[in-house]
């Protein structure tokens, strides 16, 4: 089974998120080994880090193999030659796995 990028693109509709995930996996090609350095630069409209309240406009995410190598303003991220670029207009990208669906205290602990 292919290893998916740990990236989630959010838009107004969850359907686009599900449609975009296979495209990102396909962009990586076959399963990569730990030493793979295939580079992909993702160019969304915004990047949301989850460490602050706002998304950053004009930021990019550089992925090497199956790992996020860099996140930041497009002008500051060093992009290796031969890197494949994928434009993601209208999207907000969340680099890394962000668990956004937790129910705290949904059930008592003494059940």
C-alpha positions as CSV (number, residue, x, y, z in Angstrom):
1,X,0.0,0.0,0.0
2,X,1.2,3.5,-0.8
3,X,2.3,5.7,2.1
4,X,0.2,8.9,1.9
5,X,1.6,12.3,2.6
6,X,0.7,13.5,6.0
7,X,-0.9,16.5,4.5
8,X,-4.5,17.6,4.4
9,X,-5.9,20.3,2.1
10,X,-9.0,21.9,3.5
11,X,-11.5,23.8,1.4
12,X,-15.2,24.7,1.7
13,X,-16.1,21.1,0.8
14,X,-14.8,17.9,2.4
15,X,-15.2,16.2,-1.0
16,X,-12.4,18.2,-2.5
17,X,-10.2,17.1,0.4
18,X,-10.9,13.5,-0.4
19,X,-10.4,14.2,-4.1
20,X,-7.1,15.9,-3.6
21,X,-5.5,13.2,-1.4
22,X,-5.1,10.7,-4.2
23,X,-3.5,13.4,-6.4
24,X,-0.9,14.1,-3.7
25,X,-0.1,10.4,-3.3
26,X,0.1,9.9,-7.1
27,X,2.4,12.9,-7.3
28,X,4.8,11.0,-5.1
29,X,4.7,7.9,-7.3
30,X,5.4,4.5,-5.9
31,X,6.3,3.7,-2.3
32,X,9.4,5.6,-1.3
33,X,12.1,4.3,1.0
34,X,13.4,6.2,4.0
35,X,16.4,7.6,2.0
36,X,14.3,8.9,-0.9
37,X,14.8,12.6,-1.6
38,X,12.1,13.1,-4.4
39,X,11.0,16.7,-3.8
40,X,7.5,18.2,-4.3
41,X,6.7,21.8,-3.6
42,X,3.0,22.4,-2.7
43,X,1.7,25.9,-3.4
44,X,-1.6,26.5,-1.6
45,X,-3.2,29.9,-1.1
46,X,-2.6,29.6,2.6
47,X,-0.8,27.4,5.1
48,X,-2.3,26.8,8.6
49,X,0.3,25.6,11.2
50,X,-2.1,25.1,14.1
51,X,0.3,27.0,16.4
52,X,-1.4,30.4,15.9
53,X,-4.9,31.6,15.1
54,X,-4.4,32.6,11.5
55,X,-3.3,31.0,8.3
56,X,-0.3,32.3,6.4
57,X,-0.8,33.6,2.9
58,X,1.9,33.0,0.3
59,X,3.6,30.1,2.2
60,X,4.7,26.8,0.6
61,X,5.4,23.3,1.8
62,X,8.4,21.4,0.5
63,X,8.1,17.6,0.8
64,X,11.1,15.3,0.2
65,X,10.1,11.6,-0.1
66,X,7.5,11.1,2.6
67,X,8.7,13.9,4.9
68,X,7.9,17.6,5.2
69,X,11.3,19.2,4.6
70,X,10.3,22.9,4.9
71,X,7.4,25.2,5.5
72,X,7.5,28.9,5.1
73,X,7.2,32.0,2.9
74,X,7.8,31.1,-0.7
75,X,10.7,33.5,-0.9
76,X,12.5,31.8,2.0
77,X,12.1,28.2,1.2
78,X,15.1,26.8,-0.7
79,X,13.8,24.6,-3.5
80,X,16.1,22.1,-5.1
81,X,16.4,21.9,-8.8
82,X,14.1,19.4,-10.4
83,X,11.5,19.8,-7.8
84,X,7.9,19.2,-9.0
85,X,5.6,22.0,-8.1
86,X,1.9,21.5,-7.5
87,X,-0.4,24.6,-7.4
88,X,-3.3,24.2,-5.0
89,X,-5.4,27.3,-5.7
90,X,-8.3,27.9,-3.3
91,X,-6.9,25.7,-0.6
92,X,-5.6,25.9,2.9
93,X,-2.9,23.4,3.6
94,X,-2.2,21.9,7.1
95,X,1.3,20.4,7.1
96,X,1.5,17.4,9.3
97,X,-1.2,15.5,11.1
98,X,-3.5,17.6,13.0
99,X,-6.1,15.8,15.0
100,X,-9.2,18.0,14.9
101,X,-11.9,15.7,16.2
102,X,-11.7,14.9,19.9
103,X,-14.5,14.5,22.3
104,X,-13.2,15.4,25.8
105,X,-15.4,14.1,28.6
106,X,-17.9,12.5,26.2
107,X,-18.3,9.5,28.5
108,X,-17.6,9.2,32.2
109,X,-14.5,7.3,33.0
110,X,-16.2,5.0,35.5
111,X,-18.5,3.3,32.9
